[in-house]
């Protein structure tokens, strides 16, 4: 069965959600026909409501619109509760001290190798994830494991062609000459790992209960979890 994991919220999602919340707060404070002091008070009340909504449900208005939710790392299936309040307080202090610059920088430089957690998230024990789930597979090849949670190009020294600028590159051991420079495209699907041979010199072979057969270049075939793939003579297991 496919494994689903939370997808880290991207910097674009974070910025859009924050922008929506900021517009909501400034809209209340700027357009109400009341005194300046009352506007500031109303803006503060709106902020409190937004933080409370995130604490109880995991998402404020901005997060709900872009499909983003705040979780506690230790209880990622439940609402963040007090952790959301602590996180909001840290962001408010950093934003007030730097005129909003520090939170923006931290969002853009969030750790992209893990769950894209900012300094605020690490301190408060939270993580922002997309409400979508993603099918994930692990390739075991050349004595190492490679997580495949999005399309990858695999080869000895793979290169991105036109239309594949955002595809991740995965290199197999360079001493295996049977693997082409850019050998195959791999894409996770709910049914299995879709493999497309990219015109490799020594071919791509799938092994299943029917035996082994070679892929036709340019035509994708799906390998279920537990199956085996040969890129030339390099064996790869799908988990």
C-alpha angles and dihedrals in degrees: 000000000000117000118229122204134176114273113227113244110252124234088250091056091048094049093046092049092047091047092053092050092047091050090050093052095044091045091058094045097045105041106039111107094234138103122288092253091052091050091054090049092050091049089052091050091050090052090052091051092049093051091045091051091051091047093052102036104017094243138071123201093284093048091048092053097049095037098249128141135188117229134181110241092226094045104028094164096056137061116284094236115175090003089070090053092050091047092050091050092053092048091048093052093047091045094049092049094050102030090252096306099111096058091049093051092047092050092051092046097043114143104277095184095068131013095326093249119178126213088264090055094048093050095045096039095241138128131198115223137174117253088233120089125220133213111238132193134180123223118207107201134148092002095304138092123235122193112224110197095144138016115307135186112221128198146104091287106354123201130196117245128202112305093019100080093128098045115117118241122227120189123205121208107301094221091069101092093182090073114084123231091254102014111164147353117234123195127180117232132171089255097050143289113322109218124194121186109221098208095287120185097235100030137235120266130196122207120204140141089295094056130250127328135170122245119239108239112260096014117106122223126185123240114198123222108283094031127124132232129193118207098194099309096333110109120218128186123205117219 
